[in-house]
Amino acid sequence: MAKKAKLTEQKAGFAHPISGQGDVNRRGKYLDEWQDSLAARLRAGDRAAAAEFVDIYHEQIYLFIRRLGHNRQVSEDLTQESFLQAWQHINQLRNGKALNSWLYRIASNVSKLYWRKHKGREVVSIEGIGIDVPGSSKAGCDIVGHYEQLGRLKNAVARLPGKLRQAVILHYMQHLTIAEAAEAAGVREGTFKSRLNRALVALRKQVI
């Protein structure tokens, strides 16, 4: 499991189960249909669908939890717990479109519960940072514009307050849309955007 976890961190660019070239609308329609089908099969208790679900999402959920500041062993344990919770509460999944954010919200709650039970546990340095800030964001460009600053950026993200760190990780590392990330965090889009902006301002002060 440790070797698998290390390999997962080396492949940190993974974020969504579907990617590639082609018509965006066609790909989006295919993704919606695939997610709806998988969600329906999961709600029906299809074990094959459960195995497919884990196979597709395990890597990104492990990386998400790892990036929240947990060490490898804890991240492996919390990833397994996240999928267990998802399977036990599968009837709460409304539809396929909510699949991504629903699973991330479960993983977020699993992580929060761990931190509450282990107060004082140190947040570990983020590995496989993989931040991809859009060019339209001046603050983001300032932060990640120079490769030599990535080491400092890792530490700066790890030092952010939990909610701000989560916002950066969900949107810039896991590549969730603002809508998906806000739902995963359990807040309104406006609140999530505010957290993201505060995080970027804080990172600029620490890194530049």
Buried (B, 14 or more C-beta within 10 A) or exposed (E): EEEEBEEBBEEBEBBBBEEEEEEEEEBEEEBEEBBBEBBBBBBEEBEEBBEBBBEBBBBBBBBBBBBBBBBBEBBBBBBBBBBEBBBEEBEEBEEBBBBBBBBBBBBBBBBEEBBEEEEEEEBBEBBBBBBEBEEEBEBBEBBBEEEEBBEBBBEBBBBBEBBBBBBBBBBBBBBBEBEBBBBBBEBEEEBBBBBBBBBBEBBBEBBE
